[in-house]
């Protein structure tokens, strides 16, 4: 189970989280969140990580040119788009650097995932495919990190695992519920920010450790069942 800890804001926190061996950490460049990090600090964090942990840049409604500039400065190869970016933005990023890995975040509302299917169809027309899709809960005026839980039943019913990119589950995950979420949705990966914090923007490293352990144990248990 791929695990990302999002909203790392300084090198000290990055070092402590890295010691717990997640697969990735998220660097949030969206100025409208308490978890925002500037490019100078982000570059320091990215350069301090072991090669086994991928730094991921999170952007909201930025132009492809700006995203590419920040990623070049911070040596980032994986980009998470968490706003209202058009499919053409992903095409432009691929034109800047074909090796970019793009995670397209999508906020799930009561209408389901039909609009995501349309979005992915447009990407196919543009001959580009996201590395993964991250599904978060929709909260009007917010771009992730709200702690709102995704409708797991709706997501599990509508996500087309056979045709769509690998699924990363986010939205209200905690050490207490991540195992149930994995069993219900069967994602490729999980992403957490507020669910492992003692206060907004402040990571609780005990919770981070519990989350990683719970996610991986749930994944192993599910795989054991699949192989019976």
C-alpha positions, 0 to 999 in steps of 0.5 A: 500500500502506497502511503503519502503524508501531506502537508510537511512544512519544515525540514525537522518534520520531514526528517521525523516523518521520513524515519517512519518510511512513508512512500511520499510526502506532500509539499503544499504550495497553495497559499490558502492553507495553513500547510503552505510551504514556500519554494525555498523551504520545499527545496530544502525538504526535497533534497533532504529526503532519502531516495525511497521517499518521493516529494510531491508538489501540490498546486491549486489553479496555477498555470503550467509554466508556474508549476514547471518553474517551481518543480525545477527549482525544488527538483520535483518530478511528481505533481498533484493538481488539486484545483480546477485545472483543465485537461490542457494543463496536464498536456502542457505539463507533459510538454514541459517534461514528459517524465512528470508524474501527475496525480489528478485530485478530484473532489467527490460530490453526490453526483458521483464520478461521471464528470471525472470520467468525462475529464479522463476521456478528454485527457485521452483525446490529448494523448496524456494520462495521469499517473494516478487519481486522488479522490477527496471529499468535496467541501465548497470553497476548500481544496483538500485538508478538511478532514471530511470523509469521502463516501466510500460506498459511492466511490467503491461503486463508481471508480473504474479500476480497470480503465482509470489510473490507480486510485489514491484515497484521501479525505478524512482518513485517520489511523482509526479508520484507514483500515476500514477505508482500504477494505471498502474502497481497495485503493492503490494508495492512501493520502493523509494530512489533517488525520495525523495532526495534533493541531491544524498544520502540526504533525503528530508523529505518533499518529503518522506512525500508527497511520502508516502501520494500519494502512500497510497491515490492512493492505497485507490482510486484504492481499492475503484474502485475495490469494486464498 
